[in-house]
């Protein structure tokens, strides 16, 4: 064999050896990388939170959502020892802000407020949302309920809810009540009561919200208004409005003389419910810390006192229990939608 042939064979063996060594090095690096990632997960969870957390509210400032969100965050940041930044992101019936939470990185640094209407009703109405049902986001905690209420002017001929029902039965479609918007919770509460009772009370939606809807009732343009206690209490205290019904199972402490719809034969009670949600996929150690801190907030006297003073009713639910309640709302809202479609 010539010297040239020996040299060529030696060169080939050297290249093969180096290639094998290179491949082994890549494998070792890959294994080390995977191990590092595995170690980073628990470490990150142990360190969480170590920076500000963003809390997205999918509604404009004011109303009933902003106060409860800010109170929750005020106490939660004391528990977690980091700042919670409340960011209002309204629009598209609360789906813009809710979508921002659902699509956020699942690292525990973006959470937000959800309502039964934004989480359970809007997916029935809108296509292409980032969530279709309760499997599309992480349920954290239910904060509170806020019953819808029916108020009439103080000089109204309706002294009681029974008077109102009798008139509605006698003249189907004639009675009109204002609501804060089409398919908002007050609207859904009245529509569900229509479905359960067989009555036909007409809802008149106002784009200016609950304040504008209430003014329409006080001005005599409609027979009453379905809204919330925070909006109506001032007019009740001033003697201009009388609350005759609450869309709840039990008496509402803010208006104890008003009849709960749960005491009627139809047991219809659609309330606004507020929840805290997060993106899917948050590591369990972080979730456990978030659950524990949220539980402390809701069990504390500070949050309870705030809820009572502002007309919220507390019914804490965590994780899977919260998810189950929202699934019940999904079924309830679907019934309302089917009813409205059949009535067209």
WONOR-V123407 format. One line per field, one symbol per residue. ss: DSSP state (h for helix, s for strand, l for the rest). phi: phi as a letter, one per 40 degrees, with the letter a starting at -180 (. if undefined). burial: I if it has 16 or more other ideal C-beta (glycine too) atoms within 10 Angstrom, else O. A space follows every 50 residues. Layout:
BEGIN
ss = ???
phi = ???
burial = ???
END
This chain:
BEGIN
ss = llhhhhhhhhhhhhhhhhhhhhhhhhhhhhhhhhhhhhhhhhhhhhhlll llssssslllllllhhhhhhhhhhhhhhhhlllsssssllllllhhhhhh hhlllllllsssssshhhhhhhhhhllllllllhhhlsssssssssslss ssslllllllhhhhhhhhhhlllllsssslllllhhhhhhhhhhhhhlll lssssllllhhhhhhhhhlllllsssslhhhhhhhhhlllssssssllll llhhhlllsshhhlllllllsssssssslllllhhhhhhhhhhhhhhhhl hhhhhhhhhlllslllsshhhhhhhhhhhhhhhhhhhhhhhhll
phi = .ccccdccccccccccccccccccccccccccccccccccddcccccccb adbcbcbcbcdggccccccccdcdccccccgbcbccbcbchffgcccccc ccccccbgbbbacbbccccbcdcccbcgccbbacccaccbaccabbccbb bbddcccccbccccccccccbdgccbbcbcicgccdcccccccdcccgcb cccbcbccgccccccccccgcbcaababdcccddccccgcbbcbabcacb ccdcbccccccccccbfcacbcbbbbbaccgcdddcddccdccccccccc cccccccccbgcbcadabfcccdccccccdcccccccccccccc
burial = OOOOOOOOOOOOOOOOOOOOOOOOOOOOOOOOOOOOOOOOOOOOIOOIIO OOIIIIIIIOOOIIIIIIIIIIIOIIIOIIOIOIOIOIIOOOIIIOIIII IIOIOOIIIIIIIIIIIIIIIIIOOOOOIIIOOIOIIIIIIIIIIIIIII IIIOOIOIOOIOOIIOIIOOOOOOIIIIIIIOIIIIIIIIIIIIIIIOIO IOIIOIOOIIOOIIOIIIOOOIIIIIIIIIIIIOIIOOOIIIIIIIIIOO IIOIIOOIIIIOOIOIOIIIIIIIIIIIIOOIIOOIIOIIOOIIOOIIOO OOIOOIIOOIIIIOOIIIOOOIIOIIOOIIOIIOOIIOOOOOOO
END
